[in-house]
Amino acid sequence: MIHRGVQAGMKRRDVLLPPLVLGGLLLFSERSQAGAQREEPIVDAVRNAMSASVKTTEPPEPVFADTEAKLHYLRWKVEMNNRLIQRRSDLRTLQERTDFLQTVWYNCKRSRLDVDLVLGLIQVESNFRKRAISYAGARGFMQVMPFWARVLMGNDASILFDMHTNLRFGCVILRHYLDLERGDMFLALGRYNGSRGKPQYPDAVFGARKNWIFLDRPTGVEPWKK
């Protein structure tokens, strides 16, 4: 859900082994058996809308309606930066982490997705490895399948290693699946992973999501849930 103070109209700037589900968490090695989204027919109107959404190239620059909303965001960013440091991710510098978090925030608000859920999905899909490749060929932080680059932009899959592009694609695709499933996130996550109807992947994402929930200290509320 979009925080009331965040406006929708914002401006924008290895080889992995199959994950094992242990205690609801996916453990990764250097390869990822992540998303295997299936290429399905898409009506022209939907494809054109998705294509327009992923072609925006400006860096994400959140615009806030009021000071309270901006402070929520800044406190969130500080806390998430600390959590990323503890995970020893590929995001090694403060600038990389700041750019990543700002891009995730922007694309979640733009696609009407909960940011803690998307961070949980990234943890499960790639464990925050920007050049992760699954056995199915899915790429980058959100493990986007190569066919999406062709279908939506007419490009080769190499563009999916760009952080901004990958996060933009991933959020637009998840929103598409969520719309197809009429708001059922369990089924939408199944589509994202190519395992629709099976509980292992959605349960893993919902479990990982708990690592990224932000309780705003001054108010004790979750800004995502407003």
N, C-alpha and C positions, 0 to 999 in steps of 0.2 A: 504494500500500500504506500502511496506517496504522502510524505509528511506535509502537513497543511502549509508549511512555510516554503516549500520547495516548488518553484514554478516548473511546469512541464516544458516551457519554451526556453531551453538552455542552449548556450553556444558550445561548439565542440572544437576542440583541438583533434637419437639415442636408442635405444630400442627397449621397451618396457615389458616385463613379464606379467602374465595375467594377475590381477589383484586378488588377494584372498580376503574373504570377509571373516574377520575375527572380532567378536564382540560388537558387531554392527559397524566396524570401521574397515576401510579398505587399506591394505598395506601395499606399497609400491616398491619395485626395484627400478632399474634403469629403463624398463619398458612399461608401457601402459596398455592394458586390455580395456580401454575405456570405450567411449561412445562408438556405436556402429549404427548411426542413424541410417534409415533406409530411404533411398531416393523414391519418392512417390509423385504421382501427377499433381501439379498445383495449378489451379485455375489462374488465368492471366491476371485478373484483378489482384489476387493475393500475391502472386509472384512480382508484379510491378510495385506493389506497396512494400514488400520486403526488400526488393532491389533498391528502391529509393531510400529505405532506412539504412542499408549497409553502405551506401555510396557516400555518405557524409564523411568528410575527411578532417574537418576542423578539430583542434584539440578540445576536449571537454572542459568547459568553464561553467560550473554551476552558478546559477543566479538565484538569490534568495529574496523572499518577500519581506523578511524582517530580520532583526538582529538575533532574535531567539533561534530562528531556523539556522542561521549561519553558525551560531555557537554550538548547536547540536552537531552539525557537520564537523566542525573543527575538533570537538571532543572525540567524536567517533573516529576521525582520522588518526588522532594521536594514539588512541587505544588499539586500533587495528594495526598500526605500524608496529607497536610493541608485540602484538601477537605474531605478526609475520617474522619479526626478528627471532622469536623463540622457535619458529618452525624451520629456520635455516633454509629458506627457500632460495630460488634463483634470483630473487629480488634483493640483491646484496647491499645496494646503496640506499641512502635516504631518498635521493631523487627518484630512483626506480620505484621504490615503494610508494612514494607520494603520487607519482604519475599513475601507477597501477590502481591505487585506491580511488583516486579522483575519476579515473576512467570507469571503474566498476560502478561507483556511485552514480555517475551520470547515466550510464547505459541501463542500470536497473530502474532509475526514475523514468527514463525515457520509454522503457518497455513495460513499465508498471509491474515490476518484479521486486520481491523482497531481497534486499542486498545480503542479508545473512544467509538466505537459501542459496543464492548464486555463489557466494564464497564457499559454502559447503559443497556445492557441485564442483567447483574448481578444485577443492581439496581432494575429492574423490576421483575426479577425472585425470588430473595431472599432478596433484600434490604441489601446485604452484611452480611447475617446470615449464618454462616458456617454449622450449623446443621439443616437448614430449611428442612421440608418435606411437600410436597404438598398432597392434597387429592388423587392424582393419584399415589403417591409414589415417585415422583421425589425428588432428594436429593442434598443437599449442595448448594454452591454458585451459580452454573450454573444450578441447578435443573435437573440433569441427571437422566433419567429413569433407574431403576434397570436392565432391560433386557440388557442394553449395557454392564454392567459388566460381564454378562454371555456370551454374544455373542462375545465380543472382548477379554476377559481374562479368561473366565471360572471360575470367582470368584463370591462371593455373594456381595450384594449391599452395605455392610458395608464399602468397600474400597472407596466408593464415598464420604464419609465424610472426607477423607484425602484431604487437600487443594490442594496439587500438583496434585493428581490424578484427582480430580474433575475439576480443571481448564484445565488440559490436555485433558480429555475426552470431556468437553464442547466445546473447540475450534476445536478439530478434528471432532466432530459431526456437528458443524455449517459449517465447511469447506465442509464436505461431502454433506450436504443439499444444500450449495451454488453451488457446482459442479453439483448436480442433476438438479438444477434450472438454470443452464447456466449463473451464475453470477447475477441472479435477487434476491437481498437481501430481498425484500418484501416477495417473495414467500418462500425463504429459512427460514426466521424468522417464517413464518406461519407453515412450517413443524416442526421447532424446538418446537413450542408451541402446535402442533397438531390442528391448526386452519387455515390451508392453504387456502388462498383466502379471508379470513376475515381481515378487516383493523385494528381492535382494538389492537391486540398485536403488529404488526409491528409499528403502529403509536405510541404506548406507548414506545417502545424501541428507535425509532428515536427521540422522545421527550426527553427521559432520556439521550440520547447520548449528548445532548447540555450541560449537567452538567459536562462533562468530556473532552470537546474539550480543547486542550492546544495550545495557541498562544505563541510561544517562544518569550519571551520579547526582547532579543537583536536584533532579526531579524524580528519579526512580522510575521513569517511564521508558518504554521502548519506542523511539521515534518512528520506527518502521510500521508500528501497528496502529498508528493514528489514522 
